[in-house]
């Protein structure tokens, strides 16, 4: 059988061999050229080393009288003339047999002459570079605005001229105008969502303006400060003349420099205009009331509701966060609709949805007097309160603070015009960093949050930035008619009991008075109605059962529980029941925006110490109150109902008429507080608050920090 022809394979092998041969020659030629270059460099280096070594040997030292010629530093050349009449004792030199003495001397003389010329050139170049560097530093130091070292290239004559210019009012105004151009970007809100590429251009712009300013001033400078004088100063002193001359005036120049810098920084005060919202028309009904709502990432609010099944292990939060956070709808009560099974921890959701319907909500942040942050810190914390990873409690809050710091709205007042709502007590957000395993997270102690206004269902009496707003109740009317109808019903209802108490004892709390209150209520069976919330009882968790207790009582006892405040306070007021407090921190020092200053008009105060020690009978105290005063107090409580509850977020503002709910009152309080902070900043106050933080409760209630009878209640251990 005939074998196949392999001609194609042979041709391929020949092409491959030719290719390899070509590459080999390329490599060989490149190696040869490289070898030649290295050989040339080696020979040059060897010759130089040989000449220097032979010249500086001890036995080859030659005393040649060299005549020095004055050097001209203005030129790059520095000619050196060596005398031709040189007398050398050749007998002291080792002379080779092959080289004559005259040739040897001539060669040595030539080497010495070349070396001296080379060294002289090098010295002249170094001297010129040193002088040039002094000139460059002198010029650049005037151009660089952020240069920190003293300006050594200025004389006392220029210093006096600078001081005169600073003192002159007209020149100050011109400096302000120039600085206004330099800082014109301050009048605009920076875009912090883009990369920070504007830093260098701004620096360059400031440098250019400073150069123009220096060039204008340079016309008045004395001639001894010109660059020519510096160049002509070619002495061999270690310091330039200008530097030595300036050293005696460092202190005066520093003072003048500070005054000039302060004048340049004055236009930054124009930034105070940024503190105040942009003006609108004079008849604008929302003037001074505009609120801007941040569009925070969904993971801080919407995703929490989408994953509502992760919020609690024991409660169905998906059902309780429905209906805009109001929870499941309940049947009508006393013939009035608008009732929901609202959970006390859903205030964040309710407030957010109410803000969406706020009549002065704006999408233009430059108009806003305050900025709302729609974060749900309570629901976010609820996910990890009982989990094995306590560090997760702070994760979302820290991410949000980073996001806020990068927003342009934050930069206007460092967040002092921002506010946020938390549907839990302040104690759930005050964990110290040292105790990671303790209860809650550290939201309230973060630096950014301390600049904001925090609205909580219970605030700390010792914090600047925390303010309490009412707990959510079960009643959320949608119309003006529902509010009026409920108030009229509360005025006509028949109340069988003098006082009542709904709650559980706190035996684990040593200073609790709940046990004494329950004992007194049991002793007054005909005048007191008690609903004891013991383990296994379901009545305390049914809104209709709780409201029936309050509707049948004239006074409702509200002692502190695990904390100062109780939701029961607002449920009882909603039922037209007069609250009885035993601690000023339960209401008076908390809800300063929502409750009247005159506490006697709507409530009764009995010191808890007297109850604890058995010095007072609650029945006797309440029975002595005249009937006319009781009617007046009840009327005041009924009038308070609208401002202590939250309207249905689905309703429109015109549907509720002239009534303001707890949301409206809280927003007004925030706007007033932000306006006060804004004025203090505009006035140049070094401290935003002029009172110790531990007296915040006293200042918020009374407007001063003088001694008060309530001080023992708030003395910190």
C-alpha positions as CSV (number, residue, x, y, z in Angstrom):
1,X,0.0,0.0,0.0
2,X,1.3,3.4,-0.9
3,X,2.3,5.7,1.9
4,X,0.8,9.2,2.0
5,X,3.0,12.1,0.8
6,X,4.5,14.2,3.7
7,X,5.6,17.2,1.7
8,X,3.5,19.7,3.7
9,X,5.1,18.6,7.0
10,X,8.6,19.0,5.6
11,X,7.9,22.5,4.5
12,X,6.5,23.4,7.9
13,X,9.7,22.1,9.6
14,X,11.9,24.2,7.2
15,X,9.9,27.4,7.9
16,X,10.2,26.8,11.7
17,X,14.0,26.2,11.4
18,X,14.4,29.4,9.4
19,X,12.4,31.3,12.0
20,X,14.5,30.1,14.8
21,X,17.8,31.0,12.9
22,X,16.5,34.5,12.4
23,X,15.7,34.9,16.0
24,X,19.1,33.5,17.0
25,X,20.9,36.2,14.9
26,X,18.8,38.9,16.4
27,X,19.7,37.8,19.9
28,X,23.3,37.5,19.0
29,X,23.5,41.0,17.5
30,X,21.7,42.5,20.5
31,X,24.1,40.7,22.9
32,X,27.1,42.0,20.9
33,X,25.9,45.6,21.0
34,X,25.2,45.3,24.7
35,X,28.7,44.0,25.2
36,X,30.2,46.9,23.3
37,X,28.2,49.4,25.4
38,X,29.3,47.8,28.7
39,X,32.9,47.7,27.5
40,X,32.8,51.4,26.7
41,X,31.4,52.3,30.0
42,X,33.9,50.1,31.8
43,X,36.8,51.6,30.0
44,X,35.6,55.1,30.7
45,X,35.1,54.4,34.4
46,X,38.5,52.7,34.7
47,X,40.3,55.7,33.1
48,X,38.6,58.1,35.5
49,X,39.4,56.0,38.5
50,X,43.0,55.6,37.4
51,X,43.5,59.4,36.9
52,X,42.0,60.2,40.3
53,X,43.9,57.5,42.1
54,X,47.2,58.5,40.5
55,X,46.6,62.2,41.3
56,X,45.8,61.8,45.0
57,X,48.5,59.3,46.0
58,X,50.7,60.7,48.7
59,X,53.8,60.3,46.7
60,X,52.4,62.0,43.7
61,X,51.2,65.2,45.4
62,X,52.5,68.2,43.4
63,X,52.7,71.7,44.7
64,X,51.5,73.7,41.8
65,X,50.9,77.4,42.4
66,X,47.5,78.0,41.0
67,X,46.5,81.6,40.4
68,X,42.9,82.2,41.3
69,X,40.9,84.5,39.2
70,X,37.8,86.3,40.6
71,X,34.8,84.3,39.8
72,X,31.8,85.6,37.9
73,X,28.7,83.9,39.4
74,X,26.4,85.5,36.8
75,X,27.7,83.1,34.1
76,X,27.7,79.4,34.1
77,X,31.4,79.2,33.1
78,X,34.1,79.7,35.8
79,X,37.4,79.8,33.9
80,X,40.5,78.9,35.9
81,X,43.9,80.1,34.9
82,X,46.9,78.1,35.9
83,X,50.3,79.8,35.8
84,X,52.7,78.4,33.2
85,X,55.7,79.2,35.3
86,X,55.7,76.3,37.5
87,X,58.8,75.0,39.2
88,X,58.6,71.4,40.2
89,X,61.2,69.1,41.7
90,X,61.0,66.1,39.4
91,X,63.4,64.2,41.5
92,X,60.7,63.7,44.1
93,X,58.5,62.0,41.6
94,X,58.8,58.4,40.4
95,X,59.6,58.6,36.7
96,X,58.9,55.7,34.4
97,X,61.7,54.5,32.1
98,X,59.5,54.9,29.1
99,X,58.2,58.4,29.9
100,X,60.4,61.5,30.0
101,X,60.3,63.8,33.0
102,X,58.9,66.7,30.9
103,X,56.2,64.5,29.5
104,X,55.3,63.2,32.9
105,X,55.0,66.8,34.3
106,X,53.0,68.0,31.4
107,X,50.6,65.1,31.8
108,X,50.2,65.7,35.6
109,X,49.7,69.4,35.1
110,X,47.0,68.7,32.5
111,X,45.2,66.3,34.9
112,X,45.4,68.8,37.8
113,X,44.1,71.6,35.6
114,X,41.2,69.6,34.3
115,X,40.2,68.4,37.8
116,X,40.4,71.9,39.2
117,X,38.2,73.3,36.4
118,X,35.7,70.5,37.0
119,X,35.5,71.1,40.7
120,X,35.2,74.8,40.2
121,X,32.4,74.4,37.8
122,X,30.6,72.1,40.2
123,X,31.0,74.6,43.0
124,X,29.6,77.4,40.9
125,X,26.6,75.3,39.8
126,X,25.8,74.3,43.3
127,X,26.1,77.9,44.5
128,X,23.7,79.0,41.7
129,X,21.3,76.3,42.5
130,X,21.3,77.3,46.1
131,X,20.5,80.9,45.2
132,X,17.8,79.8,42.7
133,X,16.2,77.6,45.4
134,X,16.1,80.6,47.8
135,X,14.4,82.7,45.1
136,X,11.9,79.9,44.2
137,X,11.0,79.4,47.9
138,X,10.5,83.1,48.4
139,X,8.2,83.3,45.4
140,X,6.3,80.0,46.1
141,X,5.8,80.8,49.7
142,X,3.8,83.9,48.7
143,X,1.8,81.9,46.3
144,X,1.0,78.9,48.6
145,X,-1.9,79.8,50.8
146,X,-1.5,76.8,53.1
147,X,2.3,77.2,53.6
148,X,3.0,76.9,57.3
149,X,6.6,78.1,57.6
150,X,7.4,81.8,58.2
151,X,7.8,83.9,55.0
152,X,11.5,84.6,55.3
153,X,11.8,86.5,52.1
154,X,10.1,89.6,53.3
155,X,11.7,92.7,54.8
156,X,10.6,95.1,57.5
157,X,9.5,97.6,54.9
158,X,7.1,95.2,53.4
159,X,5.9,94.2,56.9
160,X,4.9,97.8,57.6
161,X,3.1,98.1,54.3
162,X,1.3,94.9,55.1
163,X,0.2,96.1,58.5
164,X,-1.1,99.4,57.0
165,X,-3.1,97.5,54.4
166,X,-4.7,95.3,57.0
167,X,-5.7,98.3,59.1
168,X,-7.2,100.2,56.2
169,X,-11.0,99.6,56.0
170,X,-11.1,100.0,52.2
171,X,-8.4,97.4,51.7
172,X,-10.2,95.1,54.1
173,X,-13.3,95.3,52.0
174,X,-11.4,94.6,48.9
175,X,-9.8,91.6,50.6
176,X,-13.3,90.4,51.5
177,X,-14.4,90.8,47.9
178,X,-11.5,88.8,46.7
179,X,-12.1,86.2,49.4
180,X,-15.8,86.1,48.3
181,X,-14.6,85.1,44.9
182,X,-12.3,82.5,46.4
183,X,-15.1,81.0,48.5
184,X,-18.0,81.4,46.2
185,X,-18.5,77.7,46.3
186,X,-19.7,78.1,49.9
187,X,-22.9,79.7,48.7
188,X,-23.8,76.4,47.0
189,X,-24.5,73.1,48.6
190,X,-21.7,70.7,47.6
191,X,-22.6,67.5,46.0
192,X,-21.2,64.8,48.2
193,X,-22.5,62.0,46.1
194,X,-19.8,62.7,43.5
195,X,-16.1,61.8,43.9
196,X,-14.1,64.5,45.6
197,X,-12.5,65.8,42.5
198,X,-13.1,69.4,43.4
199,X,-10.5,69.7,46.1
200,X,-7.5,70.4,43.9
201,X,-9.2,72.8,41.6
202,X,-10.4,74.8,44.6
203,X,-6.9,74.9,46.0
204,X,-5.6,76.0,42.6
205,X,-8.3,78.7,42.5
206,X,-7.3,80.0,45.9
207,X,-3.6,80.0,44.9
208,X,-4.4,82.0,41.7
209,X,-6.4,84.5,43.6
210,X,-3.6,84.8,46.2
211,X,-1.1,85.3,43.4
212,X,-3.2,88.2,42.0
213,X,-3.4,89.7,45.5
214,X,0.3,89.4,46.0
215,X,1.0,90.9,42.6
216,X,-1.2,93.9,43.4
217,X,0.6,94.4,46.7
218,X,4.0,93.9,45.0
219,X,3.7,97.3,43.3
220,X,4.1,99.0,46.7
221,X,7.1,96.9,47.9
222,X,10.6,98.4,48.3
223,X,13.1,97.6,45.7
224,X,15.3,95.7,48.0
225,X,12.8,92.8,47.8
226,X,13.1,92.3,44.1
227,X,14.3,89.0,42.8
228,X,17.3,90.7,41.2
229,X,18.6,91.7,44.6
230,X,18.4,88.1,45.8
231,X,20.2,86.9,42.7
232,X,23.0,89.5,43.1
233,X,23.5,88.5,46.7
234,X,26.3,85.9,46.0
235,X,28.1,85.9,49.2
236,X,29.3,82.7,50.7
237,X,27.3,83.1,53.9
238,X,25.2,80.1,55.0
239,X,22.0,82.1,54.9
240,X,20.6,84.4,52.3
241,X,20.6,88.1,53.2
242,X,16.8,88.3,53.2
243,X,16.5,85.5,55.7
244,X,18.9,87.0,58.1
245,X,17.2,90.4,57.8
246,X,13.8,88.8,58.4
247,X,14.8,86.8,61.5
248,X,14.4,89.7,63.9
249,X,10.8,90.3,62.7
250,X,9.3,86.8,63.0
251,X,6.9,87.7,65.8
252,X,5.6,90.9,64.1
253,X,5.1,89.1,60.8
254,X,3.3,86.2,62.5
255,X,0.9,88.7,64.0
256,X,0.3,90.5,60.7
257,X,-0.1,87.1,59.0
258,X,-2.8,86.1,61.5
259,X,-4.6,89.3,60.9
260,X,-4.5,88.9,57.2
261,X,-5.7,85.3,57.4
262,X,-8.5,86.3,59.7
263,X,-9.7,88.9,57.2
264,X,-9.5,86.3,54.4
265,X,-11.6,84.0,56.5
266,X,-14.3,86.6,57.2
267,X,-16.3,85.8,54.1
268,X,-16.7,82.3,55.4
269,X,-19.2,83.8,57.8
270,X,-21.4,84.4,54.7
271,X,-21.9,80.6,55.1
272,X,-24.2,81.5,57.9
273,X,-26.7,82.4,55.2
274,X,-26.6,78.7,54.4
275,X,-28.0,78.0,57.9
276,X,-31.2,79.8,57.0
277,X,-33.6,78.4,54.4
278,X,-34.1,80.2,51.2
279,X,-36.7,82.9,51.4
280,X,-40.1,82.4,49.9
281,X,-42.9,84.9,49.3
282,X,-44.1,86.8,52.3
283,X,-47.6,85.3,52.3
284,X,-46.4,81.7,52.0
285,X,-48.4,79.7,54.6
286,X,-45.4,77.3,54.9
287,X,-42.8,79.9,55.4
288,X,-40.5,78.6,58.2
289,X,-42.3,75.3,58.3
290,X,-40.9,73.4,55.3
291,X,-39.4,70.0,56.1
292,X,-37.2,68.0,53.8
293,X,-37.3,64.2,54.0
294,X,-34.2,62.3,53.2
295,X,-34.5,59.5,50.7
296,X,-32.5,57.0,52.7
297,X,-31.7,53.5,51.3
298,X,-34.5,51.1,51.7
299,X,-32.6,48.8,54.1
300,X,-33.2,51.5,56.8
301,X,-37.0,51.4,56.6
302,X,-38.9,49.6,53.7
303,X,-36.9,46.4,53.8
304,X,-37.5,46.1,57.6
305,X,-41.2,46.1,56.9
306,X,-40.8,43.6,54.0
307,X,-39.0,41.3,56.3
308,X,-41.3,41.9,59.2
309,X,-41.3,38.3,60.2
310,X,-37.7,38.8,61.4
311,X,-38.5,41.6,63.8
312,X,-39.8,39.6,66.7
313,X,-39.7,36.0,67.9
314,X,-43.0,36.2,69.9
315,X,-45.1,38.8,68.1
316,X,-46.5,38.9,64.6
317,X,-45.1,42.3,63.6
318,X,-46.3,41.9,60.1
319,X,-49.9,42.3,61.3
320,X,-49.0,45.1,63.7
321,X,-47.2,47.1,61.1
322,X,-50.0,46.9,58.6
323,X,-52.3,49.9,57.8
324,X,-49.5,52.4,57.8
325,X,-48.3,51.1,61.2
326,X,-51.7,51.4,62.9
327,X,-52.2,47.6,63.0
328,X,-55.4,45.6,62.6
329,X,-58.7,47.5,62.5
330,X,-60.9,47.2,65.6
331,X,-64.8,47.4,65.9
332,X,-66.3,50.8,66.7
333,X,-66.1,51.8,70.3
334,X,-68.9,53.9,71.9
335,X,-70.3,54.3,68.4
336,X,-67.2,55.9,67.1
337,X,-64.9,54.5,64.3
338,X,-61.2,54.9,63.9
339,X,-59.9,52.2,66.3
340,X,-56.9,50.0,65.7
341,X,-54.9,47.5,67.7
342,X,-51.8,49.7,67.6
343,X,-48.5,48.4,69.0
344,X,-46.5,51.0,71.1
345,X,-43.3,50.2,69.1
346,X,-44.7,51.1,65.7
347,X,-44.4,54.9,66.2
348,X,-41.6,55.1,63.6
349,X,-43.8,53.7,60.9
350,X,-46.8,55.9,61.8
351,X,-44.7,59.1,61.9
352,X,-43.1,58.3,58.6
353,X,-46.4,57.9,56.9
354,X,-47.8,61.0,58.5
355,X,-44.8,62.9,57.3
356,X,-45.6,61.9,53.7
357,X,-48.9,63.7,54.1
358,X,-47.3,66.8,55.8
359,X,-48.7,69.9,54.1
360,X,-45.3,71.7,54.1
361,X,-43.1,68.8,53.0
362,X,-40.7,69.9,50.2
363,X,-38.4,68.2,47.8
364,X,-36.1,71.2,47.7
365,X,-33.8,71.0,50.7
366,X,-32.8,74.7,50.4
367,X,-36.3,75.7,51.5
368,X,-36.4,73.3,54.5
369,X,-36.1,74.6,58.0
370,X,-35.7,71.0,59.2
371,X,-34.7,67.7,57.8
372,X,-36.4,64.4,58.7
373,X,-34.5,61.1,58.6
374,X,-37.0,58.2,58.0
375,X,-35.1,55.5,59.8
376,X,-36.7,52.9,61.9
377,X,-34.2,52.4,64.7
378,X,-36.6,50.6,67.1
379,X,-37.6,48.0,64.6
380,X,-34.0,47.6,63.5
381,X,-32.9,47.1,67.1
382,X,-35.7,44.7,67.8
383,X,-34.2,42.1,65.5
384,X,-31.0,41.6,67.5
385,X,-32.1,42.4,71.1
386,X,-32.1,38.7,72.0
387,X,-29.7,37.5,69.4
388,X,-26.2,36.0,69.9
389,X,-24.5,38.8,68.0
390,X,-24.7,42.1,70.0
391,X,-22.4,43.9,67.5
392,X,-25.2,43.7,64.9
393,X,-27.3,46.1,66.9
394,X,-25.1,49.0,65.9
395,X,-24.4,48.0,62.3
396,X,-27.3,49.8,60.5
397,X,-27.0,52.9,62.7
398,X,-23.3,53.3,61.9
399,X,-24.0,52.8,58.2
400,X,-26.7,55.4,58.3
401,X,-24.5,58.0,60.1
402,X,-21.9,57.5,57.4
403,X,-24.5,58.0,54.7
404,X,-25.8,61.2,56.4
405,X,-22.3,62.7,56.8
406,X,-21.9,62.5,53.0
407,X,-25.2,64.2,52.2
408,X,-25.1,67.9,51.3
409,X,-27.9,68.7,53.7
410,X,-25.9,67.5,56.7
411,X,-23.1,70.0,56.0
412,X,-25.3,73.1,56.5
413,X,-25.5,72.8,60.3
414,X,-23.6,69.6,60.9
415,X,-26.9,67.8,61.3
416,X,-28.4,70.2,63.9
417,X,-31.4,70.8,61.7
418,X,-32.0,67.0,61.4
419,X,-34.4,65.0,63.4
420,X,-35.3,61.3,63.7
421,X,-38.0,59.3,65.5
422,X,-37.5,56.1,67.6
423,X,-40.4,54.1,68.8
424,X,-38.8,52.9,72.0
425,X,-37.5,54.5,75.2
426,X,-34.2,56.3,75.2
427,X,-32.7,53.6,77.5
428,X,-32.8,51.1,74.6
429,X,-30.3,53.2,72.7
430,X,-27.7,54.1,75.4
431,X,-25.5,51.1,75.7
432,X,-21.9,52.1,76.5
433,X,-19.2,51.0,74.1
434,X,-17.4,49.2,77.0
435,X,-20.3,46.8,77.6
436,X,-21.1,45.2,74.2
437,X,-23.2,42.5,75.8
438,X,-25.5,45.0,77.7
439,X,-29.1,45.8,76.6
440,X,-29.8,47.9,73.5
441,X,-27.4,49.7,71.2
442,X,-25.5,53.0,71.3
443,X,-27.5,55.1,68.9
444,X,-28.2,57.9,71.3
445,X,-24.5,58.4,72.2
446,X,-23.2,58.5,68.6
447,X,-21.7,62.0,67.8
448,X,-23.9,62.5,64.8
449,X,-27.1,61.7,66.7
450,X,-26.1,64.0,69.5
451,X,-26.2,66.9,67.0
452,X,-29.7,65.9,65.9
453,X,-33.1,66.1,67.6
454,X,-34.3,62.7,68.7
455,X,-38.0,62.0,69.3
456,X,-38.7,59.0,71.5
457,X,-41.6,57.7,73.5
458,X,-39.5,58.4,76.6
459,X,-36.4,60.7,76.8
460,X,-33.6,60.9,79.2
461,X,-33.8,63.9,81.6
462,X,-30.0,64.3,81.3
463,X,-29.6,64.6,77.5
464,X,-29.6,67.7,75.3
465,X,-30.9,66.0,72.2
466,X,-33.7,63.7,73.3
467,X,-37.4,64.8,73.4
468,X,-40.4,62.7,74.3
469,X,-43.5,62.4,72.2
470,X,-46.7,60.6,73.1
471,X,-47.0,56.8,72.8
472,X,-49.4,55.7,70.0
473,X,-52.9,55.0,71.3
474,X,-55.7,52.9,69.8
475,X,-57.7,55.8,68.4
476,X,-56.7,57.2,65.0
477,X,-59.5,59.3,63.6
478,X,-59.6,60.3,60.0
479,X,-62.1,63.1,60.1
480,X,-63.0,66.1,62.1
481,X,-66.4,64.5,62.8
482,X,-64.9,61.5,64.5
483,X,-62.8,63.7,66.8
484,X,-65.8,65.8,67.9
485,X,-68.0,62.8,68.3
486,X,-65.5,61.1,70.6
487,X,-65.0,64.2,72.7
488,X,-68.7,64.7,73.2
489,X,-69.1,61.1,74.2
490,X,-66.3,61.5,76.9
491,X,-68.2,64.5,78.4
492,X,-71.5,62.6,78.8
493,X,-70.2,59.2,80.0
494,X,-71.1,58.1,83.6
495,X,-68.0,57.1,85.7
496,X,-68.7,54.7,88.5
497,X,-65.3,54.6,90.2
498,X,-63.2,57.3,91.8
499,X,-59.9,55.8,90.6
500,X,-58.5,52.7,88.9
501,X,-55.2,51.1,88.2
502,X,-54.2,48.8,85.3
503,X,-50.8,47.1,85.6
504,X,-48.5,44.6,87.2
505,X,-46.4,44.7,90.4
506,X,-42.7,45.2,90.1
507,X,-41.3,43.2,93.1
508,X,-37.8,43.2,91.5
509,X,-37.6,47.0,91.6
510,X,-36.9,48.1,95.2
511,X,-38.1,51.7,94.7
512,X,-41.3,50.7,92.9
513,X,-44.6,51.8,94.6
514,X,-46.9,49.6,92.5
515,X,-47.3,47.1,95.3
516,X,-48.4,49.8,97.7
517,X,-50.8,51.3,95.1
518,X,-52.4,47.9,94.4
519,X,-52.8,47.3,98.2
520,X,-54.6,50.6,98.6
521,X,-56.8,49.9,95.6
522,X,-57.7,46.5,97.0
523,X,-58.6,48.2,100.3
524,X,-60.9,50.6,98.6
525,X,-63.0,48.1,96.6
526,X,-66.0,50.4,96.3
527,X,-64.0,53.3,94.9
528,X,-61.1,51.7,93.1
529,X,-61.1,49.3,90.2
530,X,-58.0,47.1,89.7
531,X,-56.9,45.2,86.6
532,X,-53.9,43.2,87.7
533,X,-51.8,42.1,84.7
534,X,-50.5,38.8,86.1
535,X,-49.0,36.0,84.1
536,X,-51.6,34.3,81.9
537,X,-54.1,37.2,82.0
538,X,-55.2,38.3,78.5
539,X,-57.3,41.3,79.5
540,X,-54.4,43.6,79.8
541,X,-53.6,43.0,76.1
542,X,-57.1,43.6,74.8
543,X,-57.8,47.3,73.8
544,X,-61.5,47.1,74.5
545,X,-61.0,45.7,78.0
546,X,-58.4,48.4,78.9
547,X,-60.5,51.2,77.6
548,X,-63.6,50.0,79.6
549,X,-61.6,50.3,82.8
550,X,-60.5,53.9,82.0
551,X,-64.0,54.9,80.8
552,X,-65.5,53.9,84.1
553,X,-63.0,55.9,86.3
554,X,-62.6,59.6,87.2
555,X,-58.9,59.3,88.1
556,X,-56.3,56.9,86.6
557,X,-53.2,56.0,88.6
558,X,-49.9,56.2,86.5
559,X,-46.9,55.1,88.7
560,X,-43.5,54.4,87.0
561,X,-42.9,50.9,85.9
562,X,-39.7,49.6,84.3
563,X,-39.1,53.3,83.3
564,X,-40.6,56.6,84.1
565,X,-43.4,56.7,81.5
566,X,-46.3,54.4,80.5
567,X,-48.5,54.0,77.4
568,X,-51.4,53.7,79.9
569,X,-51.1,57.5,80.5
570,X,-52.2,58.3,77.0
571,X,-54.9,55.6,76.9
572,X,-56.4,57.0,80.0
573,X,-56.4,60.6,78.8
574,X,-58.0,59.3,75.6
575,X,-60.8,57.9,77.8
576,X,-61.2,61.3,79.5
577,X,-59.7,60.0,82.8
578,X,-57.7,62.4,84.8
579,X,-54.1,61.1,85.3
580,X,-52.5,60.8,88.7
581,X,-48.7,61.0,88.7
582,X,-46.2,60.1,91.4
583,X,-43.0,61.1,89.7
584,X,-42.4,64.3,87.6
585,X,-40.4,62.2,85.1
586,X,-43.6,60.3,84.1
587,X,-45.0,63.2,82.2
588,X,-44.1,66.7,83.4
589,X,-40.4,66.6,82.5
590,X,-41.1,64.5,79.4
591,X,-43.8,65.7,77.0
592,X,-43.0,69.4,77.3
593,X,-44.4,70.2,73.8
594,X,-47.7,68.3,74.2
595,X,-48.8,68.9,77.9
596,X,-49.7,72.2,79.5
597,X,-47.1,73.9,81.8
598,X,-49.7,74.2,84.5
599,X,-49.8,70.6,85.7
600,X,-52.6,71.2,88.2
601,X,-55.1,72.0,85.3
602,X,-55.1,68.4,84.0
603,X,-53.5,66.1,86.6
604,X,-52.9,65.3,90.2
605,X,-49.4,64.9,91.7
606,X,-48.7,62.7,94.8
607,X,-45.0,62.3,95.8
608,X,-44.1,58.6,95.5
609,X,-42.0,58.9,98.7
610,X,-45.2,59.6,100.7
611,X,-46.9,56.5,99.2
612,X,-43.9,54.3,99.7
613,X,-43.7,55.3,103.4
614,X,-47.4,55.0,103.9
615,X,-47.9,58.7,104.8
616,X,-50.6,59.3,102.4
617,X,-53.9,57.7,101.4
618,X,-54.7,58.0,97.6
619,X,-58.4,57.7,98.3
620,X,-58.4,60.5,100.8
621,X,-56.4,62.8,98.5
622,X,-58.7,62.3,95.5
623,X,-61.9,62.5,97.5
624,X,-61.0,66.0,98.8
625,X,-60.9,67.5,95.3
626,X,-64.0,69.6,94.7
627,X,-66.5,68.4,92.1
628,X,-66.2,71.7,90.2
629,X,-62.5,71.3,89.9
630,X,-62.9,67.8,88.7
631,X,-65.2,69.0,85.9
632,X,-62.6,71.6,84.9
633,X,-59.8,69.1,85.0
634,X,-61.7,66.6,82.9
635,X,-62.6,69.3,80.3
636,X,-58.9,70.1,80.0
637,X,-58.1,66.5,79.6
638,X,-60.7,66.0,76.9
639,X,-59.4,69.1,75.0
640,X,-55.9,67.5,75.1
641,X,-57.1,64.3,73.3
642,X,-56.4,65.5,69.7
643,X,-52.8,66.6,70.4
644,X,-52.0,63.4,72.2
645,X,-53.0,60.9,69.5
646,X,-51.9,60.4,65.9
647,X,-54.4,60.8,63.1
648,X,-54.8,58.2,60.4
649,X,-52.0,58.7,57.9
650,X,-54.4,58.0,55.1
651,X,-56.5,61.0,56.0
652,X,-55.9,64.5,54.5
653,X,-55.1,67.6,56.6
654,X,-58.3,69.3,55.6
655,X,-60.4,66.3,56.8
656,X,-59.3,66.9,60.4
657,X,-60.1,70.6,60.4
658,X,-58.4,72.9,62.9
659,X,-57.2,70.1,65.1
660,X,-53.5,69.3,65.5
661,X,-52.4,65.8,66.4
662,X,-49.2,64.6,68.2
663,X,-47.4,64.6,64.9
664,X,-48.1,68.2,64.2
665,X,-47.2,69.3,67.7
666,X,-43.9,67.4,67.5
667,X,-42.9,68.9,64.2
668,X,-43.6,72.4,65.5
669,X,-41.4,71.7,68.5
670,X,-38.6,70.5,66.3
671,X,-38.9,73.6,64.1
672,X,-38.7,75.9,67.1
673,X,-35.7,74.1,68.6
674,X,-33.8,74.1,65.3
675,X,-34.6,77.8,64.9
676,X,-33.2,78.5,68.3
677,X,-30.0,76.6,67.5
678,X,-29.7,78.4,64.2
679,X,-29.9,81.8,65.9
680,X,-27.2,80.8,68.4
681,X,-24.9,79.8,65.6
682,X,-25.6,83.0,63.7
683,X,-24.8,85.0,66.8
684,X,-21.4,83.3,67.0
685,X,-22.0,81.5,70.3
686,X,-19.1,79.3,71.1
687,X,-21.4,76.9,73.0
688,X,-24.7,75.9,71.5
689,X,-26.0,75.1,75.0
690,X,-25.1,77.4,78.0
691,X,-26.2,75.0,80.7
692,X,-24.8,71.6,81.9
693,X,-26.4,68.6,80.1
694,X,-27.4,67.0,83.4
695,X,-29.9,69.9,83.9
696,X,-31.5,69.5,80.5
697,X,-34.8,68.4,82.0
698,X,-34.9,71.6,84.2
699,X,-34.1,73.9,81.3
700,X,-36.7,72.3,79.0
701,X,-39.4,72.6,81.6
702,X,-38.7,75.9,83.4
703,X,-36.2,77.7,81.0
704,X,-33.5,77.9,83.7
705,X,-31.4,75.6,85.9
706,X,-32.1,77.1,89.3
707,X,-32.8,74.9,92.3
708,X,-36.3,73.3,92.3
709,X,-38.3,71.0,94.5
710,X,-38.0,68.3,91.9
711,X,-34.2,68.1,92.0
712,X,-34.2,65.0,94.3
713,X,-36.2,63.1,91.7
714,X,-33.5,63.6,89.1
715,X,-30.3,63.4,91.2
716,X,-28.0,61.0,89.4
717,X,-26.4,58.3,91.6
